[in-house]
Amino acid sequence: MLTRNPAAEQFVSFLEETTSWPNAALHGVKRKTHQEGEPLDYSDYLRLRRQGSQLGGFAYVYADTGVVNLRLNYDSDAATLLGIAPDAYLVPKGHRAYRVSVQITDENTLRQALELAEMAYKLT
């Protein structure tokens, strides 16, 4: 999937940093059609999860596009989130807890994604 991402180097840097945090790990996902005993799916997107958290992943990442979807509810403080990461955008649909995304395209958006991911990590 990284071969289609023009910012693959920055995306890998994001994963290296976030998985170095205490108890953070990268996982595949269970599809809605998941059958008992099937392995996790690593083909489309991956989940960054803080081990021991009951809240699920703190971020979902898409290697081919560099998009990072974060467990941050923008309703409470959108101005602060977008002040930290002006390239982030609000997702109008989907699960309420995952409404903030940023696409890693360069070093600047990498920095923003890391700041938002750290916020999400601390909240999970």
Buried (B, 14 or more C-beta within 10 A) or exposed (E): BEEEBEBBEBBBBBBEBBEEBEEBEBEBBEEEEEEEEEEEBEEEBBBBBBEEBEEBBBBBBBBBBBBBBBBBBBEEEBEEBBEEBEBBBEBEEEEEBBBBBBBBBEEEBBBBBBBBBBBBBEBB
